[in-house]
Amino acid sequence: MPSFPTRRSGLQQEVVNFYRECFRAARVKPAQNRPHFYSFIRSQFREHDLKKHDFATIEYLLRRGKRQLETYRERSIDDIHM
């Protein structure tokens, strides 16, 4: 039986794109510190047990996450600790 790709809503796709963007941003950090960023990203996405129809919360967390990402993209930030 062929496997068809799952169709995502616009908001679901936005979350997936943001997740990827976070990992791309972490790739420009020093190599020895990247695992810290990767762990932090994963923990932040797993921290919330959301239903896919909880649009208001998802949109709020996306806005908050994007502001946080801009902070972590600063050249002066080269490591992160949880």
N, C-alpha and C positions, 0 to 999 in steps of 0.2 A: 504494500500500500504506500503510495507516495506521500511524502511529508511536505505539507504546505507551510510557508512561513506564516507566523502569527501576525494578524493585523493589529496594529496598536492605534489607540486614540491619539489625538494631537498632544494631549497632556502626557500620556505615557511616553511618547516619542521624545518629548521635551526633557523628561526625566532621564531617559537613556542617553540622550545627547549630552546632558549636563554631566552625567557620570563619566562619560568618555572624556569630556572637556577637563574634568578634574584630573584624570590620569595623565592627559597630555600636558597639563600645567606642571604636574609633579616630575615629568621627565626632564625638565630644564633645571631641576635642583641638583645639588651635588650627588654623585652616584652613591656614596656611602649613606646618605640620608633619605634616599628615595623610598626604601622599605618603610620608614617611619610615616612618610606621607601616604603611601599606599594603604597601610594599616589604618591610618586616621580616616581616609576617605571611606573605606569599607565600613568602619565602625559607625561613621556618621549616617551612612545610608541604611544600615541595619538597626540603628537605634530606635527607629519609630516603626511600630506595627500598624500600618495604615491600610485601610480598605481602599480599593481603587476608585471608589465613588466619593471619597472624602476630598472633594475638589478644593474647598477653601483651605484646608490644612496643607494639602500638597502644594498649592500655589504659594502659600505663605512660606513653606519650607524651601521651595525653589528660590524665591526672592532672597530669603535669608542666606541660603547657600551661595548664591551668586555674589552677594556682598562679601561674604566670608572668603570666597575664592579670590576676589580682587585683592583682598588683604594679603592672602598667602602667595599671590603672584609677585608681590614686591621683591625686588632683588635683595633687599636687606634681610629677608626671611629665608634662611637656608636650612632650617631644621624645624621639626615640630615634635612635641612630646604630648602624650595623652595622659 
